Amino acid sequence: MSTLSDEYGKPKTSLAWLNRRLDSADLGSLPIIIGLAGIWLIFWLANDKFLSPLNLTNLMLQIAALGTLATGIFLALLLGEIDLSAGVVSGLCAAVMAVLNVKLGVPGPLAVLAGMLIGTLIGLFQGALITRLHIPSFIVTLAGMIGWQGALLWVLGSTGTLNLRDEFITGIAGTFFREAIIGLSVGALLVAGYAAVLFLDRRRRLTAQLLAPSAQRLIVRVVVLAAIMLAAMLVFYADRGLPLAAVIFVGVVIAIDWLTKHTVYGRHIFAVGGHAESARRAGIQVDRVRISAFVLSSMIAALAGVLAASRLLAVNQSSGGSDFLLNAIAATVIGGTSLFGGRGSAWSALLGALVIGSISNGMDLLAFESSLKFMITAAVLLAAVTIDAVARRRREAAGR
């Protein structure tokens, strides 16, 4: 029978490894990846244009804003909290950017920074209400969703819609790096950075005489990432080149993944999400962690609004509305982040956004009605939440 190395280098048979994962209800991202592959296969068989470089590039452009918003929501969910205002905040920050640029003539870069600043301040305000006054995040962010929608309408005024023409702003989603050397360099830097983080973390754990993953396991991870990056670059350069929006989205995911997995602050977030009272007794500043997480969540939401506005070349009264927020929450949960806090990965935002975006994109290619699209997305979300709930019960049962 073939053998594998477990997380810390101990030899395991493949069957034993699988049984251990099933017993702990922890298969990581494997079910999501298998599900995504199944979705792609089904749509490719139904329409061979689905896996064309043109459509896959468009898919990445379509999910960049959604996935970025989901990455911010991931931070709130990791704490066991929720941010229902994130979608509207993204629209409000995009509206502030548009008004400053179009009506007041503020240069594009400064207008974008102003929108991001508004998002940061909103996160600080909401986080302070949640922690200092002990108001549930559901109530605070629900009120925020209503209130910031009013602010969005006020900022836009009677104009209703503002068309964006600034080259900097429109270039965020409209720029493609057509030189292959740029794409390969970006991919190589990402792979090298990922490898460096993995092996530095392993060295720190070994120095502290803690269990650490085997070097062979880390090499496999790096090789898999390199293969994925190479395949992505081949797809992009078979079309228009590497999209800047995709670089921004993946960059945000990588940054948040590093922050949560490889820093003391990240460990504090997991601790607070796992059990806030235990984290407080361990000396963690729980309130500061919560406030900072909501600040980051709203700031990332503002960036998502900028990405969406850049792609649509406009901001209007429905920006950040409709199903934008719900799909972002669904993407994070479908990707594997627990609704109960303390468990998940920033990569869940990317995987979940790919699942939801693929369903939407594939059904659009097949000219399916929106009603069917909503029902299938709901079914996928319900399945993901059910798996999460069952996994949580199995972990609790195993811990008894």
C-alpha positions as a Python dict, from the first residue, in 0.01 Angstrom:
ca = {
    (1, 'M'): (0, 0, 0),
    (2, 'S'): (126, 347, -81),
    (3, 'T'): (241, 567, 203),
    (4, 'L'): (210, 935, 281),
    (5, 'S'): (369, 1166, 535),
    (6, 'D'): (126, 1330, 771),
    (7, 'E'): (132, 1698, 869),
    (8, 'Y'): (444, 1653, 1077),
    (9, 'G'): (638, 1404, 877),
    (10, 'K'): (525, 1079, 1041),
    (11, 'P'): (470, 803, 785),
    (12, 'K'): (107, 707, 728),
    (13, 'T'): (-62, 476, 485),
    (14, 'S'): (-297, 651, 245),
    (15, 'L'): (-595, 470, 402),
    (16, 'A'): (-491, 567, 754),
    (17, 'W'): (-437, 927, 646),
    (18, 'L'): (-785, 941, 491),
    (19, 'N'): (-946, 780, 795),
    (20, 'R'): (-775, 1029, 1025),
    (21, 'R'): (-905, 1317, 813),
    (22, 'L'): (-1256, 1176, 810),
    (23, 'D'): (-1254, 1115, 1183),
    (24, 'S'): (-1157, 1476, 1246),
    (25, 'A'): (-1394, 1596, 970),
    (26, 'D'): (-1101, 1784, 819),
    (27, 'L'): (-1045, 1733, 449),
    (28, 'G'): (-929, 2090, 398),
    (29, 'S'): (-1000, 2235, 55),
    (30, 'L'): (-1015, 1895, -116),
    (31, 'P'): (-1397, 1872, -140),
    (32, 'I'): (-1416, 2228, -277),
    (33, 'I'): (-1151, 2161, -539),
    (34, 'I'): (-1322, 1837, -645),
    (35, 'G'): (-1656, 2017, -660),
    (36, 'L'): (-1510, 2300, -867),
    (37, 'A'): (-1354, 2052, -1107),
    (38, 'G'): (-1692, 1882, -1140),
    (39, 'I'): (-1866, 2213, -1212),
    (40, 'W'): (-1609, 2299, -1480),
    (41, 'L'): (-1640, 1954, -1638),
    (42, 'I'): (-2020, 1976, -1654),
    (43, 'F'): (-2022, 2321, -1813),
    (44, 'W'): (-1741, 2227, -2054),
    (45, 'L'): (-1938, 1924, -2173),
    (46, 'A'): (-2245, 2145, -2215),
    (47, 'N'): (-2053, 2423, -2390),
    (48, 'D'): (-1694, 2379, -2505),
    (49, 'K'): (-1639, 2757, -2487),
    (50, 'F'): (-1655, 2747, -2108),
    (51, 'L'): (-1288, 2646, -2068),
    (52, 'S'): (-1165, 2873, -2346),
    (53, 'P'): (-894, 3125, -2248),
    (54, 'L'): (-1131, 3412, -2326),
    (55, 'N'): (-1403, 3285, -2092),
    (56, 'L'): (-1167, 3186, -1811),
    (57, 'T'): (-1004, 3529, -1822),
    (58, 'N'): (-1348, 3691, -1812),
    (59, 'L'): (-1435, 3466, -1518),
    (60, 'M'): (-1140, 3600, -1319),
    (61, 'L'): (-1241, 3957, -1401),
    (62, 'Q'): (-1598, 3884, -1293),
    (63, 'I'): (-1501, 3738, -955),
    (64, 'A'): (-1221, 3983, -864),
    (65, 'A'): (-1449, 4227, -678),
    (66, 'L'): (-1665, 3950, -528),
    (67, 'G'): (-1364, 3752, -410),
    (68, 'T'): (-1199, 4061, -264),
    (69, 'L'): (-1514, 4141, -67),
    (70, 'A'): (-1529, 3779, 49),
    (71, 'T'): (-1170, 3803, 174),
    (72, 'G'): (-1269, 4090, 404),
    (73, 'I'): (-1577, 3905, 526),
    (74, 'F'): (-1353, 3605, 599),
    (75, 'L'): (-1187, 3807, 877),
    (76, 'A'): (-1522, 3877, 1044),
    (77, 'L'): (-1632, 3514, 1015),
    (78, 'L'): (-1300, 3398, 1157),
    (79, 'L'): (-1390, 3589, 1475),
    (80, 'G'): (-1731, 3424, 1484),
    (81, 'E'): (-1885, 3759, 1384),
    (82, 'I'): (-2066, 3883, 1073),
    (83, 'D'): (-2045, 4200, 863),
    (84, 'L'): (-2374, 4264, 685),
    (85, 'S'): (-2273, 4615, 584),
    (86, 'A'): (-1972, 4517, 369),
    (87, 'G'): (-2157, 4522, 37),
    (88, 'V'): (-2312, 4866, 89),
    (89, 'V'): (-1983, 4998, 231),
    (90, 'S'): (-1812, 4894, -92),
    (91, 'G'): (-2072, 5089, -292),
    (92, 'L'): (-2048, 5395, -66),
    (93, 'C'): (-1667, 5407, -87),
    (94, 'A'): (-1685, 5372, -467),
    (95, 'A'): (-1938, 5656, -475),
    (96, 'V'): (-1709, 5879, -268),
    (97, 'M'): (-1426, 5802, -510),
    (98, 'A'): (-1647, 5877, -812),
    (99, 'V'): (-1783, 6206, -677),
    (100, 'L'): (-1438, 6330, -584),
    (101, 'N'): (-1296, 6237, -924),
    (102, 'V'): (-1583, 6321, -1160),
    (103, 'K'): (-1747, 6617, -989),
    (104, 'L'): (-1460, 6773, -795),
    (105, 'G'): (-1172, 6687, -1026),
    (106, 'V'): (-962, 6509, -764),
    (107, 'P'): (-691, 6295, -933),
    (108, 'G'): (-773, 5924, -960),
    (109, 'P'): (-512, 5793, -712),
    (110, 'L'): (-618, 6041, -443),
    (111, 'A'): (-987, 5966, -504),
    (112, 'V'): (-921, 5592, -462),
    (113, 'L'): (-727, 5655, -139),
    (114, 'A'): (-1013, 5871, -9),
    (115, 'G'): (-1260, 5592, -73),
    (116, 'M'): (-1033, 5345, 106),
    (117, 'L'): (-1003, 5587, 401),
    (118, 'I'): (-1381, 5611, 431),
    (119, 'G'): (-1401, 5232, 444),
    (120, 'T'): (-1134, 5221, 715),
    (121, 'L'): (-1317, 5478, 929),
    (122, 'I'): (-1646, 5291, 890),
    (123, 'G'): (-1480, 4970, 1010),
    (124, 'L'): (-1332, 5154, 1308),
    (125, 'F'): (-1671, 5302, 1398),
    (126, 'Q'): (-1862, 4974, 1372),
    (127, 'G'): (-1590, 4775, 1546),
    (128, 'A'): (-1591, 5021, 1838),
    (129, 'L'): (-1969, 4994, 1875),
    (130, 'I'): (-1949, 4614, 1876),
    (131, 'T'): (-1669, 4589, 2131),
    (132, 'R'): (-1718, 4890, 2360),
    (133, 'L'): (-2096, 4876, 2387),
    (134, 'H'): (-2119, 4497, 2347),
    (135, 'I'): (-2379, 4523, 2073),
    (136, 'P'): (-2397, 4209, 1856),
    (137, 'S'): (-2221, 4251, 1522),
    (138, 'F'): (-2537, 4133, 1346),
    (139, 'I'): (-2731, 4436, 1479),
    (140, 'V'): (-2454, 4691, 1427),
    (141, 'T'): (-2377, 4587, 1072),
    (142, 'L'): (-2746, 4544, 985),
    (143, 'A'): (-2801, 4904, 1095),
    (144, 'G'): (-2490, 4993, 897),
    (145, 'M'): (-2626, 4825, 587),
    (146, 'I'): (-2935, 5046, 607),
    (147, 'G'): (-2757, 5363, 715),
    (148, 'W'): (-2469, 5346, 469),
    (149, 'Q'): (-2721, 5283, 189),
    (150, 'G'): (-2875, 5618, 280),
    (151, 'A'): (-2529, 5775, 280),
    (152, 'L'): (-2466, 5630, -67),
    (153, 'L'): (-2785, 5791, -200),
    (154, 'W'): (-2691, 6120, -33),
    (155, 'V'): (-2339, 6120, -177),
    (156, 'L'): (-2462, 6056, -531),
    (157, 'G'): (-2748, 6304, -495),
    (158, 'S'): (-2977, 6359, -788),
    (159, 'T'): (-2709, 6243, -1032),
    (160, 'G'): (-2793, 5878, -981),
    (161, 'T'): (-2513, 5743, -1199),
    (162, 'L'): (-2157, 5866, -1246),
    (163, 'N'): (-1956, 5739, -1542),
    (164, 'L'): (-1585, 5692, -1477),
    (165, 'R'): (-1334, 5811, -1735),
    (166, 'D'): (-1018, 5861, -1531),
    (167, 'E'): (-746, 5641, -1681),
    (168, 'F'): (-608, 5541, -1343),
    (169, 'I'): (-944, 5427, -1208),
    (170, 'T'): (-1062, 5250, -1523),
    (171, 'G'): (-719, 5095, -1567),
    (172, 'I'): (-749, 4902, -1240),
    (173, 'A'): (-980, 4649, -1406),
    (174, 'G'): (-892, 4733, -1765),
    (175, 'T'): (-516, 4680, -1756),
    (176, 'F'): (-363, 4362, -1895),
    (177, 'F'): (9, 4284, -1879),
    (178, 'R'): (65, 4159, -2232),
    (179, 'E'): (437, 4080, -2196),
    (180, 'A'): (478, 3716, -2094),
    (181, 'I'): (792, 3798, -1896),
    (182, 'I'): (583, 4010, -1659),
    (183, 'G'): (336, 3730, -1594),
    (184, 'L'): (608, 3473, -1545),
    (185, 'S'): (796, 3708, -1311),
    (186, 'V'): (484, 3771, -1104),
    (187, 'G'): (416, 3397, -1085),
    (188, 'A'): (775, 3320, -990),
    (189, 'L'): (772, 3584, -715),
    (190, 'L'): (449, 3445, -573),
    (191, 'V'): (583, 3089, -571),
    (192, 'A'): (916, 3198, -422),
    (193, 'G'): (741, 3404, -153),
    (194, 'Y'): (511, 3114, -70),
    (195, 'A'): (807, 2877, -41),
    (196, 'A'): (999, 3122, 177),
    (197, 'V'): (706, 3164, 417),
    (198, 'L'): (655, 2787, 446),
    (199, 'F'): (1018, 2702, 513),
    (200, 'L'): (1081, 2997, 747),
    (201, 'D'): (778, 2893, 949),
    (202, 'R'): (908, 2535, 957),
    (203, 'R'): (1249, 2654, 1078),
    (204, 'R'): (1090, 2862, 1355),
    (205, 'R'): (885, 2565, 1471),
    (206, 'L'): (1186, 2335, 1475),
    (207, 'T'): (1393, 2595, 1661),
    (208, 'A'): (1117, 2616, 1922),
    (209, 'Q'): (1115, 2233, 1938),
    (210, 'L'): (758, 2219, 1809),
    (211, 'L'): (612, 1975, 1560),
    (212, 'A'): (669, 2089, 1202),
    (213, 'P'): (559, 1962, 861),
    (214, 'S'): (815, 1757, 671),
    (215, 'A'): (1030, 1927, 406),
    (216, 'Q'): (896, 1683, 145),
    (217, 'R'): (538, 1788, 219),
    (218, 'L'): (628, 2154, 180),
    (219, 'I'): (807, 2086, -149),
    (220, 'V'): (493, 1916, -281),
    (221, 'R'): (287, 2223, -188),
    (222, 'V'): (528, 2455, -367),
    (223, 'V'): (535, 2236, -679),
    (224, 'V'): (154, 2223, -688),
    (225, 'L'): (133, 2602, -659),
    (226, 'A'): (395, 2644, -934),
    (227, 'A'): (195, 2413, -1163),
    (228, 'I'): (-125, 2609, -1095),
    (229, 'M'): (50, 2940, -1162),
    (230, 'L'): (197, 2811, -1488),
    (231, 'A'): (-142, 2685, -1605),
    (232, 'A'): (-303, 3019, -1516),
    (233, 'M'): (-38, 3212, -1708),
    (234, 'L'): (-85, 2991, -2014),
    (235, 'V'): (-458, 3064, -2004),
    (236, 'F'): (-415, 3439, -1956),
    (237, 'Y'): (-154, 3476, -2230),
    (238, 'A'): (-362, 3274, -2471),
    (239, 'D'): (-608, 3564, -2439),
    (240, 'R'): (-523, 3926, -2352),
    (241, 'G'): (-252, 3880, -2092),
    (242, 'L'): (-239, 3890, -1713),
    (243, 'P'): (-525, 4106, -1572),
    (244, 'L'): (-423, 4360, -1308),
    (245, 'A'): (-754, 4298, -1128),
    (246, 'A'): (-662, 3931, -1083),
    (247, 'V'): (-320, 4029, -944),
    (248, 'I'): (-485, 4263, -692),
    (249, 'F'): (-740, 4001, -586),
    (250, 'V'): (-488, 3720, -544),
    (251, 'G'): (-248, 3963, -375),
    (252, 'V'): (-511, 4049, -114),
    (253, 'V'): (-579, 3679, -53),
    (254, 'I'): (-208, 3605, -10),
    (255, 'A'): (-161, 3902, 225),
    (256, 'I'): (-454, 3804, 447),
    (257, 'D'): (-347, 3439, 442),
    (258, 'W'): (2, 3536, 558),
    (259, 'L'): (-140, 3772, 820),
    (260, 'T'): (-371, 3513, 970),
    (261, 'K'): (-142, 3208, 951),
    (262, 'H'): (208, 3337, 1004),
    (263, 'T'): (185, 3627, 1251),
    (264, 'V'): (109, 3658, 1621),
    (265, 'Y'): (-184, 3882, 1532),
    (266, 'G'): (-326, 3609, 1312),
    (267, 'R'): (-299, 3353, 1591),
    (268, 'H'): (-484, 3596, 1815),
    (269, 'I'): (-768, 3618, 1562),
    (270, 'F'): (-800, 3239, 1555),
    (271, 'A'): (-788, 3227, 1935),
    (272, 'V'): (-1061, 3489, 1974),
    (273, 'G'): (-1276, 3317, 1713),
    (274, 'G'): (-1224, 2980, 1878),
    (275, 'H'): (-1312, 3091, 2230),
    (276, 'A'): (-1306, 3460, 2323),
    (277, 'E'): (-1307, 3410, 2699),
    (278, 'S'): (-1014, 3168, 2688),
    (279, 'A'): (-826, 3414, 2465),
    (280, 'R'): (-891, 3693, 2716),
    (281, 'R'): (-763, 3481, 3003),
    (282, 'A'): (-451, 3407, 2799),
    (283, 'G'): (-376, 3779, 2790),
    (284, 'I'): (-497, 3858, 2438),
    (285, 'Q'): (-650, 4203, 2388),
    (286, 'V'): (-978, 4069, 2254),
    (287, 'D'): (-1140, 4408, 2190),
    (288, 'R'): (-839, 4536, 1996),
    (289, 'V'): (-833, 4223, 1783),
    (290, 'R'): (-1203, 4256, 1703),
    (291, 'I'): (-1184, 4627, 1619),
    (292, 'S'): (-879, 4581, 1396),
    (293, 'A'): (-1044, 4291, 1214),
    (294, 'F'): (-1351, 4502, 1136),
    (295, 'V'): (-1124, 4785, 1019),
    (296, 'L'): (-947, 4549, 779),
    (297, 'S'): (-1278, 4401, 665),
    (298, 'S'): (-1424, 4742, 574),
    (299, 'M'): (-1102, 4860, 412),
    (300, 'I'): (-1099, 4551, 190),
    (301, 'A'): (-1469, 4610, 116),
    (302, 'A'): (-1376, 4958, -6),
    (303, 'L'): (-1115, 4805, -237),
    (304, 'A'): (-1379, 4563, -368),
    (305, 'G'): (-1601, 4861, -446),
    (306, 'V'): (-1320, 5026, -641),
    (307, 'L'): (-1261, 4706, -840),
    (308, 'A'): (-1633, 4671, -919),
    (309, 'A'): (-1663, 5036, -1025),
    (310, 'S'): (-1353, 5010, -1242),
    (311, 'R'): (-1488, 4705, -1422),
    (312, 'L'): (-1836, 4854, -1475),
    (313, 'L'): (-1693, 5201, -1558),
    (314, 'A'): (-1963, 5359, -1340),
    (315, 'V'): (-2106, 5400, -992),
    (316, 'N'): (-2479, 5419, -929),
    (317, 'Q'): (-2738, 5392, -652),
    (318, 'S'): (-2735, 5012, -666),
    (319, 'S'): (-2357, 4978, -634),
    (320, 'G'): (-2272, 4722, -367),
    (321, 'G'): (-2635, 4612, -348),
    (322, 'S'): (-2843, 4333, -496),
    (323, 'D'): (-2683, 3994, -423),
    (324, 'F'): (-2323, 4124, -399),
    (325, 'L'): (-2297, 4083, -20),
    (326, 'L'): (-2487, 3754, -5),
    (327, 'N'): (-2272, 3599, -275),
    (328, 'A'): (-1956, 3715, -93),
    (329, 'I'): (-2070, 3554, 233),
    (330, 'A'): (-2172, 3243, 43),
    (331, 'A'): (-1833, 3229, -131),
    (332, 'T'): (-1646, 3240, 200),
    (333, 'V'): (-1860, 2966, 354),
    (334, 'I'): (-1857, 2749, 42),
    (335, 'G'): (-1478, 2784, 36),
    (336, 'G'): (-1452, 2625, 380),
    (337, 'T'): (-1459, 2903, 642),
    (338, 'S'): (-1664, 2806, 946),
    (339, 'L'): (-1964, 3017, 1046),
    (340, 'F'): (-1883, 2933, 1408),
    (341, 'G'): (-1546, 3111, 1410),
    (342, 'G'): (-1188, 3004, 1467),
    (343, 'R'): (-1154, 2793, 1153),
    (344, 'G'): (-1088, 2879, 790),
    (345, 'S'): (-842, 3011, 536),
    (346, 'A'): (-824, 3324, 323),
    (347, 'W'): (-802, 3093, 22),
    (348, 'S'): (-1164, 3002, 92),
    (349, 'A'): (-1258, 3339, -56),
    (350, 'L'): (-1083, 3255, -383),
    (351, 'L'): (-1218, 2900, -405),
    (352, 'G'): (-1570, 3001, -308),
    (353, 'A'): (-1572, 3293, -551),
    (354, 'L'): (-1458, 3057, -826),
    (355, 'V'): (-1745, 2820, -745),
    (356, 'I'): (-2012, 3090, -744),
    (357, 'G'): (-1859, 3271, -1042),
    (358, 'S'): (-1834, 2947, -1240),
    (359, 'I'): (-2199, 2862, -1176),
    (360, 'S'): (-2310, 3208, -1282),
    (361, 'N'): (-2078, 3222, -1583),
    (362, 'G'): (-2167, 2872, -1703),
    (363, 'M'): (-2539, 2931, -1676),
    (364, 'D'): (-2506, 3259, -1863),
    (365, 'L'): (-2329, 3073, -2145),
    (366, 'L'): (-2613, 2820, -2152),
    (367, 'A'): (-2874, 3099, -2135),
    (368, 'F'): (-3034, 2961, -1819),
    (369, 'E'): (-3286, 3173, -1633),
    (370, 'S'): (-3175, 3372, -1328),
    (371, 'S'): (-3425, 3182, -1111),
    (372, 'L'): (-3240, 2855, -1169),
    (373, 'K'): (-2905, 3023, -1104),
    (374, 'F'): (-3023, 3146, -763),
    (375, 'M'): (-3164, 2808, -666),
    (376, 'I'): (-2848, 2617, -759),
    (377, 'T'): (-2625, 2868, -577),
    (378, 'A'): (-2851, 2834, -271),
    (379, 'A'): (-2826, 2455, -286),
    (380, 'V'): (-2445, 2469, -301),
    (381, 'L'): (-2437, 2710, -5),
    (382, 'L'): (-2674, 2493, 199),
    (383, 'A'): (-2459, 2188, 129),
    (384, 'A'): (-2146, 2374, 241),
    (385, 'V'): (-2309, 2495, 565),
    (386, 'T'): (-2442, 2145, 634),
    (387, 'I'): (-2096, 1996, 590),
    (388, 'D'): (-1953, 2261, 825),
    (389, 'A'): (-2219, 2191, 1090),
    (390, 'V'): (-2169, 1814, 1068),
    (391, 'A'): (-1790, 1857, 1086),
    (392, 'R'): (-1825, 2073, 1396),
    (393, 'R'): (-2043, 1814, 1568),
    (394, 'R'): (-1797, 1536, 1483),
    (395, 'R'): (-1504, 1738, 1622),
    (396, 'E'): (-1698, 1807, 1942),
    (397, 'A'): (-1788, 1439, 1973),
    (398, 'A'): (-1425, 1336, 1917),
    (399, 'G'): (-1311, 1584, 2183),
    (400, 'R'): (-1529, 1434, 2453),
}
